Amino acid sequence: MQRMVRRITVASGAPAPWRRIPLVVAAVCTLTAMSASLAWAAPGDLDPAFGTSGKVTTHFEGVGGAQAVALQADGKIVAVGGTGKPFRFALARYNPHGSLDTTFGGDGKVTTNFVKGYERAYGVAIQPDGKIVAVGQAFGTSFDSNFALARYLPDGTLDTTFGGNGMVTINLTKGDDGATGVAIQPDGKIVVVGTAASPCCPAPGRFALVRYMPNGTLDTTFGGDGKVRTAFVIGDAKNANATGVAIQADGKIVAVGTASCVAVCSRVALARYNTDGTLDTTFGDSGKVMTNLTDGFDEGFAVAIQADGKIVAAGRAGFCCEYTGSFGLVRYDTDGTLDTTFNGNGEVITDFTDGNDSAYGVAIQADGKVVAAGLVGYAGPESSTGFALARYNTDGTLDSAFGADGQVITDVTGELDGAHGVVIQANGKIVAAGMGGRWPDVRFALARYLGS
Protein backbone atom coordinates (compact mmCIF):
# COMPACT_ATOMS: atom_id res chain seq x y z
CA MET A 1 0.00 0.00 0.00
CA GLN A 2 1.33 3.46 -0.91
CA ARG A 3 0.82 5.83 1.99
CA MET A 4 -0.78 9.19 1.27
CA VAL A 5 -0.77 8.93 -2.51
CA ARG A 6 -3.04 11.62 -3.88
CA ARG A 7 -5.22 10.53 -6.76
CA ILE A 8 -7.74 12.17 -8.99
CA THR A 9 -10.29 10.35 -11.11
CA VAL A 10 -11.61 12.10 -14.20
CA ALA A 11 -14.99 10.67 -15.24
CA SER A 12 -15.36 10.32 -18.98
CA GLY A 13 -17.37 8.34 -21.49
CA ALA A 14 -17.09 7.58 -25.19
CA PRO A 15 -19.07 10.08 -27.29
CA ALA A 16 -22.21 8.87 -29.00
CA PRO A 17 -21.74 7.98 -32.69
CA TRP A 18 -23.67 11.07 -33.86
CA ARG A 19 -21.74 13.39 -31.58
CA ARG A 20 -18.48 14.86 -32.90
CA ILE A 21 -16.06 16.66 -30.62
CA PRO A 22 -13.77 19.16 -32.36
CA LEU A 23 -10.08 18.30 -32.03
CA VAL A 24 -9.35 21.60 -30.29
CA VAL A 25 -11.96 20.91 -27.63
CA ALA A 26 -10.66 17.36 -27.17
CA ALA A 27 -7.13 18.68 -26.78
CA VAL A 28 -8.24 21.24 -24.21
CA CYS A 29 -10.05 18.55 -22.24
CA THR A 30 -6.98 16.33 -22.32
CA LEU A 31 -4.69 19.12 -21.17
CA THR A 32 -7.14 20.08 -18.45
CA ALA A 33 -7.22 16.51 -17.13
CA MET A 34 -3.42 16.32 -17.28
CA SER A 35 -3.10 19.64 -15.46
CA ALA A 36 -5.49 18.48 -12.76
CA SER A 37 -3.54 15.26 -12.34
CA LEU A 38 -0.24 17.15 -12.10
CA ALA A 39 -1.76 19.60 -9.63
CA TRP A 40 -2.60 16.72 -7.34
CA ALA A 41 0.80 15.05 -7.69
CA ALA A 42 2.95 15.62 -4.61
CA PRO A 43 6.50 14.88 -3.47
CA GLY A 44 6.68 11.31 -2.27
CA ASP A 45 3.97 10.06 -4.61
CA LEU A 46 4.87 7.14 -6.84
CA ASP A 47 5.72 8.33 -10.35
CA PRO A 48 3.20 6.77 -12.78
CA ALA A 49 5.66 7.35 -15.66
CA PHE A 50 8.00 4.72 -14.18
CA GLY A 51 7.29 1.04 -14.80
CA THR A 52 3.80 0.05 -13.72
CA SER A 53 2.31 2.74 -11.50
CA GLY A 54 5.78 3.69 -10.30
CA LYS A 55 7.05 0.18 -9.56
CA VAL A 56 9.24 -2.39 -11.37
CA THR A 57 10.19 -5.95 -10.47
CA THR A 58 12.70 -8.17 -12.26
CA HIS A 59 13.02 -11.92 -11.89
CA PHE A 60 16.34 -13.77 -11.81
CA GLU A 61 16.72 -17.50 -11.32
CA GLY A 62 16.19 -18.49 -7.71
CA VAL A 63 16.16 -16.07 -4.80
CA GLY A 64 17.39 -12.70 -6.01
CA GLY A 65 17.11 -9.12 -4.83
CA ALA A 66 18.99 -5.88 -5.40
CA GLN A 67 21.46 -4.69 -2.79
CA ALA A 68 22.66 -1.42 -4.37
CA VAL A 69 21.83 1.01 -7.17
CA ALA A 70 23.69 3.62 -9.22
CA LEU A 71 22.88 6.10 -11.99
CA GLN A 72 24.70 6.37 -15.29
CA ALA A 73 25.43 9.77 -16.85
CA ASP A 74 22.75 9.03 -19.48
CA GLY A 75 20.13 8.47 -16.78
CA LYS A 76 20.02 4.70 -17.02
CA ILE A 77 19.72 2.84 -13.72
CA VAL A 78 22.00 -0.03 -12.69
CA ALA A 79 20.94 -2.32 -9.83
CA VAL A 80 23.12 -5.13 -8.47
CA GLY A 81 22.52 -8.04 -6.14
CA GLY A 82 22.43 -11.79 -6.49
CA THR A 83 20.68 -14.84 -7.82
CA GLY A 84 20.08 -18.12 -6.01
CA LYS A 85 20.89 -21.70 -7.03
CA PRO A 86 23.35 -21.00 -8.55
CA PHE A 87 24.45 -18.11 -6.38
CA ARG A 88 25.91 -15.45 -8.64
CA PHE A 89 26.41 -11.73 -9.06
CA ALA A 90 23.33 -10.29 -10.73
CA LEU A 91 23.01 -6.95 -12.52
CA ALA A 92 20.04 -5.32 -14.20
CA ARG A 93 20.06 -2.11 -16.18
CA TYR A 94 16.93 -0.05 -16.73
CA ASN A 95 16.06 2.77 -19.05
CA PRO A 96 15.24 6.03 -17.25
CA HIS A 97 11.52 5.17 -17.20
CA GLY A 98 11.94 1.68 -15.78
CA SER A 99 11.96 -0.72 -18.75
CA LEU A 100 14.85 -3.19 -18.96
CA ASP A 101 17.60 -1.93 -21.26
CA THR A 102 18.03 -4.69 -23.85
CA THR A 103 21.39 -3.26 -24.99
CA PHE A 104 22.73 -4.59 -21.69
CA GLY A 105 23.32 -8.34 -21.76
CA GLY A 106 20.73 -8.79 -24.52
CA ASP A 107 17.75 -8.63 -22.17
CA GLY A 108 18.79 -6.08 -19.57
CA LYS A 109 20.20 -8.68 -17.18
CA VAL A 110 23.69 -10.12 -16.55
CA THR A 111 24.92 -12.77 -14.10
CA THR A 112 28.53 -13.61 -13.23
CA ASN A 113 30.08 -16.49 -11.34
CA PHE A 114 33.56 -16.40 -9.80
CA VAL A 115 33.72 -19.85 -8.22
CA LYS A 116 31.37 -22.74 -7.62
CA GLY A 117 30.06 -21.33 -4.38
CA TYR A 118 28.04 -18.50 -2.88
CA GLU A 119 28.41 -15.13 -4.59
CA ARG A 120 26.48 -11.90 -4.27
CA ALA A 121 27.09 -8.26 -5.19
CA TYR A 122 26.53 -5.63 -2.51
CA GLY A 123 27.87 -2.44 -4.10
CA VAL A 124 28.08 -0.74 -7.49
CA ALA A 125 29.71 2.34 -9.00
CA ILE A 126 29.80 3.78 -12.51
CA GLN A 127 33.09 4.98 -13.98
CA PRO A 128 33.19 8.21 -16.04
CA ASP A 129 33.75 6.08 -19.18
CA GLY A 130 30.51 4.19 -18.49
CA LYS A 131 32.10 0.98 -17.25
CA ILE A 132 30.32 -0.62 -14.28
CA VAL A 133 32.12 -1.91 -11.19
CA ALA A 134 30.24 -4.36 -8.96
CA VAL A 135 31.67 -5.61 -5.66
CA GLY A 136 30.64 -8.27 -3.23
CA GLN A 137 31.53 -11.58 -1.69
CA ALA A 138 32.59 -14.93 -3.13
CA PHE A 139 32.77 -18.15 -1.15
CA GLY A 140 34.78 -21.09 -2.42
CA THR A 141 34.19 -24.66 -1.34
CA SER A 142 34.98 -23.77 2.29
CA PHE A 143 33.75 -21.06 4.64
CA ASP A 144 36.68 -18.86 3.63
CA SER A 145 35.25 -15.96 1.60
CA ASN A 146 36.88 -13.23 -0.46
CA PHE A 147 36.37 -9.71 -1.68
CA ALA A 148 35.09 -10.04 -5.25
CA LEU A 149 35.00 -7.41 -8.00
CA ALA A 150 33.76 -7.50 -11.57
CA ARG A 151 33.94 -4.75 -14.16
CA TYR A 152 31.59 -4.61 -17.11
CA LEU A 153 31.61 -2.79 -20.40
CA PRO A 154 28.55 -0.67 -21.17
CA ASP A 155 27.00 -3.60 -23.08
CA GLY A 156 27.22 -5.87 -20.02
CA THR A 157 30.14 -8.01 -21.13
CA LEU A 158 33.04 -8.49 -18.71
CA ASP A 159 35.89 -6.03 -19.29
CA THR A 160 38.97 -8.18 -19.96
CA THR A 161 41.30 -5.21 -19.37
CA PHE A 162 40.37 -5.55 -15.69
CA GLY A 163 42.20 -8.40 -13.99
CA GLY A 164 42.64 -10.27 -17.28
CA ASN A 165 39.07 -11.62 -17.42
CA GLY A 166 36.99 -8.85 -15.87
CA MET A 167 37.03 -10.37 -12.38
CA VAL A 168 39.28 -9.92 -9.33
CA THR A 169 39.18 -11.60 -5.93
CA ILE A 170 41.33 -11.02 -2.88
CA ASN A 171 41.61 -12.89 0.40
CA LEU A 172 42.39 -10.66 3.38
CA THR A 173 42.07 -13.26 6.14
CA LYS A 174 41.26 -16.94 6.43
CA GLY A 175 37.81 -15.98 7.54
CA ASP A 176 34.66 -14.22 6.42
CA ASP A 177 35.85 -11.40 4.15
CA GLY A 178 33.43 -9.52 1.93
CA ALA A 179 33.10 -6.23 0.07
CA THR A 180 30.00 -4.13 0.61
CA GLY A 181 30.74 -0.73 -0.95
CA VAL A 182 32.72 0.86 -3.77
CA ALA A 183 33.63 4.35 -4.97
CA ILE A 184 35.60 5.61 -7.96
CA GLN A 185 38.26 8.27 -7.42
CA PRO A 186 38.68 11.08 -9.97
CA ASP A 187 41.96 9.46 -11.10
CA GLY A 188 40.12 6.22 -11.90
CA LYS A 189 41.37 4.25 -8.91
CA ILE A 190 38.76 2.02 -7.29
CA VAL A 191 38.19 2.07 -3.52
CA VAL A 192 36.41 -0.95 -2.07
CA VAL A 193 35.27 -1.32 1.55
CA GLY A 194 34.02 -4.26 3.53
CA THR A 195 34.97 -6.51 6.40
CA ALA A 196 37.97 -8.68 7.18
CA ALA A 197 37.07 -11.22 9.86
CA SER A 198 39.14 -13.90 11.56
CA PRO A 199 37.86 -17.49 11.38
CA CYS A 200 36.77 -17.65 15.00
CA CYS A 201 33.43 -17.27 16.67
CA PRO A 202 32.44 -14.60 17.37
CA ALA A 203 34.64 -13.25 14.60
CA PRO A 204 36.68 -10.14 15.51
CA GLY A 205 36.14 -8.17 12.34
CA ARG A 206 37.76 -4.99 11.12
CA PHE A 207 37.01 -2.31 8.60
CA ALA A 208 38.80 -3.38 5.43
CA LEU A 209 39.67 -1.11 2.50
CA VAL A 210 41.34 -2.15 -0.73
CA ARG A 211 42.33 0.21 -3.53
CA TYR A 212 42.85 -0.95 -7.08
CA MET A 213 44.45 0.58 -10.10
CA PRO A 214 42.15 1.00 -13.12
CA ASN A 215 43.48 -2.29 -14.54
CA GLY A 216 42.51 -4.26 -11.42
CA THR A 217 45.95 -4.56 -9.82
CA LEU A 218 46.45 -3.53 -6.22
CA ASP A 219 47.53 0.08 -5.70
CA THR A 220 50.66 -0.21 -3.53
CA THR A 221 50.63 3.53 -2.75
CA PHE A 222 47.62 2.76 -0.53
CA GLY A 223 48.65 1.24 2.80
CA GLY A 224 51.89 -0.06 1.28
CA ASP A 225 50.25 -3.06 -0.38
CA GLY A 226 46.85 -1.77 -1.47
CA LYS A 227 45.12 -2.98 1.70
CA VAL A 228 44.16 -1.25 4.97
CA ARG A 229 42.46 -2.75 8.03
CA THR A 230 41.10 -0.69 10.93
CA ALA A 231 40.05 -1.97 14.35
CA PHE A 232 37.42 -0.37 16.58
CA VAL A 233 37.49 -1.17 20.29
CA ILE A 234 34.56 -0.99 22.73
CA GLY A 235 35.66 -2.08 26.19
CA ASP A 236 37.51 -5.34 25.78
CA ALA A 237 35.86 -6.14 22.45
CA LYS A 238 37.26 -5.51 18.99
CA ASN A 239 34.72 -6.13 16.26
CA ALA A 240 33.61 -3.95 13.34
CA ASN A 241 32.31 -4.17 9.79
CA ALA A 242 32.29 -1.50 7.09
CA THR A 243 29.29 -1.22 4.79
CA GLY A 244 29.59 2.05 2.87
CA VAL A 245 32.15 4.45 1.42
CA ALA A 246 32.28 7.95 -0.05
CA ILE A 247 35.07 10.10 -1.47
CA GLN A 248 35.37 13.70 -0.30
CA ALA A 249 36.17 16.56 -2.70
CA ASP A 250 39.71 16.66 -1.28
CA GLY A 251 40.21 12.96 -2.02
CA LYS A 252 39.92 11.74 1.56
CA ILE A 253 37.96 8.52 2.00
CA VAL A 254 35.11 8.08 4.49
CA ALA A 255 33.99 4.58 5.46
CA VAL A 256 30.92 3.85 7.57
CA GLY A 257 29.80 0.74 9.38
CA THR A 258 29.21 -0.74 12.81
CA ALA A 259 31.47 -1.29 15.81
CA SER A 260 30.22 -3.75 18.38
CA CYS A 261 31.06 -5.39 21.66
CA VAL A 262 29.58 -8.54 20.11
CA ALA A 263 26.89 -9.48 22.59
CA VAL A 264 25.36 -6.41 24.22
CA CYS A 265 25.86 -3.25 22.18
CA SER A 266 26.92 -1.67 18.91
CA ARG A 267 27.55 1.83 17.59
CA VAL A 268 27.62 3.70 14.31
CA ALA A 269 31.28 3.79 13.28
CA LEU A 270 33.14 6.01 10.82
CA ALA A 271 36.77 6.19 9.76
CA ARG A 272 38.40 8.75 7.49
CA TYR A 273 41.54 8.03 5.55
CA ASN A 274 44.11 10.16 3.78
CA THR A 275 44.77 9.41 0.14
CA ASP A 276 47.68 7.11 1.10
CA GLY A 277 45.46 4.97 3.33
CA THR A 278 46.62 6.32 6.67
CA LEU A 279 43.97 7.34 9.16
CA ASP A 280 43.25 11.08 9.06
CA THR A 281 44.12 12.26 12.58
CA THR A 282 42.20 15.53 12.06
CA PHE A 283 38.99 13.50 12.12
CA GLY A 284 37.45 12.39 15.40
CA ASP A 285 39.69 10.32 17.66
CA SER A 286 42.79 9.67 15.55
CA GLY A 287 40.68 9.17 12.42
CA LYS A 288 37.77 7.26 13.95
CA VAL A 289 34.34 8.15 15.37
CA MET A 290 31.75 6.02 17.18
CA THR A 291 28.24 7.28 17.92
CA ASN A 292 25.57 5.98 20.30
CA LEU A 293 22.03 6.74 19.20
CA THR A 294 20.39 4.53 21.84
CA ASP A 295 21.34 2.19 24.66
CA GLY A 296 20.85 -0.76 22.33
CA PHE A 297 22.25 -1.86 19.01
CA ASP A 298 22.96 1.04 16.66
CA GLU A 299 24.33 0.36 13.19
CA GLY A 300 25.66 2.37 10.26
CA PHE A 301 24.88 1.18 6.74
CA ALA A 302 25.36 4.06 4.29
CA VAL A 303 27.17 7.39 3.99
CA ALA A 304 26.92 10.51 1.82
CA ILE A 305 28.93 13.73 1.64
CA GLN A 306 27.09 17.04 1.44
CA ALA A 307 28.23 19.87 -0.83
CA ASP A 308 29.55 21.71 2.25
CA GLY A 309 31.63 18.70 3.26
CA LYS A 310 29.44 17.56 6.14
CA ILE A 311 29.00 13.80 6.42
CA VAL A 312 25.63 12.05 6.74
CA ALA A 313 25.51 8.46 7.98
CA ALA A 314 22.31 6.40 7.88
CA GLY A 315 21.45 3.12 9.56
CA ARG A 316 19.38 1.54 12.28
CA ALA A 317 18.87 2.70 15.87
CA GLY A 318 17.84 0.53 18.78
CA PHE A 319 17.67 -2.85 17.04
CA CYS A 320 17.08 -5.78 19.39
CA CYS A 321 15.90 -9.37 19.48
CA GLU A 322 12.23 -8.34 19.43
CA TYR A 323 12.74 -7.17 15.83
CA THR A 324 12.38 -3.53 16.69
CA GLY A 325 14.40 -0.63 15.37
CA SER A 326 14.19 2.82 13.83
CA PHE A 327 15.79 4.83 11.06
CA GLY A 328 18.90 6.44 12.51
CA LEU A 329 20.72 9.37 10.89
CA VAL A 330 23.81 11.18 12.12
CA ARG A 331 25.44 14.27 10.63
CA TYR A 332 29.04 15.18 11.35
CA ASP A 333 31.02 18.32 10.81
CA THR A 334 34.14 17.97 8.69
CA ASP A 335 36.26 17.27 11.79
CA GLY A 336 34.08 14.35 12.90
CA THR A 337 32.22 16.14 15.67
CA LEU A 338 28.45 15.88 15.76
CA ASP A 339 26.77 18.71 13.83
CA THR A 340 24.47 20.36 16.34
CA THR A 341 22.65 22.29 13.60
CA PHE A 342 21.13 18.92 12.65
CA ASN A 343 18.21 18.31 15.02
CA GLY A 344 20.04 20.05 17.86
CA ASN A 345 22.49 17.23 18.60
CA GLY A 346 23.49 15.81 15.21
CA GLU A 347 21.25 12.76 15.56
CA VAL A 348 17.78 11.91 14.25
CA ILE A 349 15.72 8.79 15.03
CA THR A 350 12.61 8.16 12.93
CA ASP A 351 9.96 5.53 13.67
CA PHE A 352 7.69 4.24 10.92
CA THR A 353 6.24 1.26 12.79
CA ASP A 354 6.58 -0.57 16.09
CA GLY A 355 8.76 -3.13 14.33
CA ASN A 356 12.10 -3.27 12.57
CA ASP A 357 12.64 -0.06 10.62
CA SER A 358 16.08 0.22 9.00
CA ALA A 359 17.71 2.76 6.67
CA TYR A 360 20.07 1.09 4.21
CA GLY A 361 20.62 3.91 1.73
CA VAL A 362 21.05 7.68 1.84
CA ALA A 363 21.31 10.40 -0.81
CA ILE A 364 21.56 14.19 -0.80
CA GLN A 365 19.29 16.25 -3.05
CA ALA A 366 20.56 19.29 -4.95
CA ASP A 367 18.73 21.52 -2.46
CA GLY A 368 20.51 19.84 0.46
CA LYS A 369 17.57 17.78 1.70
CA VAL A 370 18.47 14.26 2.84
CA VAL A 371 16.63 11.17 1.58
CA ALA A 372 16.97 7.90 3.49
CA ALA A 373 15.57 4.61 2.17
CA GLY A 374 15.14 1.21 3.74
CA LEU A 375 12.39 -1.02 5.03
CA VAL A 376 9.72 -1.30 7.66
CA GLY A 377 8.58 -4.48 9.30
CA TYR A 378 6.45 -5.61 12.16
CA ALA A 379 7.69 -7.89 14.90
CA GLY A 380 9.02 -11.24 13.73
CA PRO A 381 11.53 -12.52 11.18
CA GLU A 382 8.81 -13.22 8.59
CA SER A 383 7.23 -9.83 9.06
CA SER A 384 5.16 -7.82 6.65
CA THR A 385 7.54 -5.27 5.15
CA GLY A 386 7.62 -2.45 2.66
CA PHE A 387 9.89 0.12 1.08
CA ALA A 388 10.32 3.03 3.48
CA LEU A 389 11.57 6.51 2.60
CA ALA A 390 12.05 9.56 4.78
CA ARG A 391 13.07 13.03 3.65
CA TYR A 392 14.69 15.52 5.98
CA ASN A 393 15.18 19.24 5.78
CA THR A 394 18.71 20.58 6.11
CA ASP A 395 18.15 21.10 9.85
CA GLY A 396 17.23 17.44 10.38
CA THR A 397 13.49 17.90 10.74
CA LEU A 398 11.22 15.71 8.66
CA ASP A 399 10.10 17.43 5.45
CA SER A 400 6.32 17.68 5.85
CA ALA A 401 5.93 18.29 2.08
CA PHE A 402 7.10 14.73 1.40
CA GLY A 403 4.53 11.95 1.75
CA ALA A 404 2.87 11.83 5.15
CA ASP A 405 4.83 14.29 7.28
CA GLY A 406 8.12 13.31 5.67
CA GLN A 407 7.59 9.55 5.44
CA VAL A 408 6.41 7.16 2.73
CA ILE A 409 5.75 3.42 2.89
CA THR A 410 5.29 1.49 -0.35
CA ASP A 411 4.03 -2.06 -0.78
CA VAL A 412 5.81 -3.12 -3.96
CA THR A 413 4.90 -6.80 -4.30
CA GLY A 414 2.55 -7.52 -1.41
CA GLU A 415 5.21 -9.74 0.14
CA LEU A 416 8.53 -9.08 1.94
CA ASP A 417 9.73 -5.83 0.36
CA GLY A 418 12.65 -3.66 1.34
CA ALA A 419 14.84 -0.96 -0.22
CA HIS A 420 18.62 -1.26 0.02
CA GLY A 421 19.74 1.76 -1.96
CA VAL A 422 18.53 5.13 -3.22
CA VAL A 423 19.62 7.60 -5.90
CA ILE A 424 18.40 11.00 -7.06
CA GLN A 425 17.88 11.48 -10.79
CA ALA A 426 18.87 14.72 -12.55
CA ASN A 427 15.19 15.73 -12.66
CA GLY A 428 14.93 15.36 -8.88
CA LYS A 429 12.97 12.12 -8.93
CA ILE A 430 13.95 9.52 -6.34
CA VAL A 431 14.66 5.88 -7.25
CA ALA A 432 14.80 3.26 -4.49
CA ALA A 433 15.99 -0.28 -5.24
CA GLY A 434 15.88 -3.46 -3.23
CA MET A 435 14.01 -6.73 -3.10
CA GLY A 436 10.44 -7.89 -3.21
CA GLY A 437 8.62 -11.19 -2.95
CA ARG A 438 8.84 -14.26 -0.81
CA TRP A 439 11.06 -17.33 -1.00
CA PRO A 440 11.59 -18.92 -3.48
CA ASP A 441 10.55 -16.01 -5.72
CA VAL A 442 12.44 -12.94 -4.50
CA ARG A 443 12.98 -10.35 -7.21
CA PHE A 444 14.78 -7.12 -7.87
CA ALA A 445 12.34 -4.36 -6.96
CA LEU A 446 12.47 -0.65 -7.82
CA ALA A 447 10.17 2.26 -7.12
CA ARG A 448 10.37 5.85 -8.29
CA TYR A 449 8.95 8.81 -6.41
CA LEU A 450 8.26 12.42 -7.26
CA GLY A 451 10.85 14.50 -5.51
CA SER A 452 10.23 18.19 -6.13
Disulfide bonds with the S-S distance in Angstrom:
Cys261-Cys265 2.06
